[in-house]
Amino acid sequence: MEEHAQHHASRWQQAENALIAIGITLAVVVWNHSWWVLLLTFLVFDLSDLGIAAQ
């Protein structure tokens, strides 16, 4: 049962990450920012995710 719950949580996290990535990409395109803003935003998001995982 616990394994199923972990798999379900993992799927939700993957979906959430995909939605965040799409949102960031759309925001950068709509607001007409440079490509490096997109890269920087993803980098900051990934680093904050690593900080949460380290706890």
Summary of the structure (lengths in Angstrom):
residues: 55
radius of gyration: 14.3
end to end distance: 25.2
largest distance: 46.7
contacts: 106
relative contact order: 0.09
helix: 89%
strand: 0%
